[in-house]
Amino acid sequence: MADSSNNIVNLRDLSAELLEKAATVKHGRATHSFRAVPGGHLTQVLLALKAGKSLSDHENPGEALLHVLQGTVQVTVGEDAIEVKEDEHAVVPQQRHGLVAVEDSAVLLTVVRDLS
């Protein structure tokens, strides 16, 4: 998974581990967070979701980008849904939104927290 000597992480391997873990829990998801600098503003979260599982609607904590590493997800905003597929990248809306896994999926979420 990770080489602690140079902070290299194989995202494919970690995604597979997290999907296995997600299969064992009721809410069907598992995460791993990365920070470039402890206490810094930039965070990346590798999120694995089993098919049909979701993150309920929530506010965007800052500027965010979503990269689908595996599977297909829908970003929901109210009644609208935007489908994002494997190897696609999307800007996360600056409004209340949710995320639903159309199939078993792993996404890398990059967030720069709003400090205002």
Secondary structure by P-SEA (a helix, b strand, c coil): cccccccccaaaaaaaaaaaaaaaccccccbbbbbccccccbbbbbcccccccccccccccccbbbbbccbbbbbccccbbbbbcccbbbbccccccbbbbcccbbbbbbbbcccc
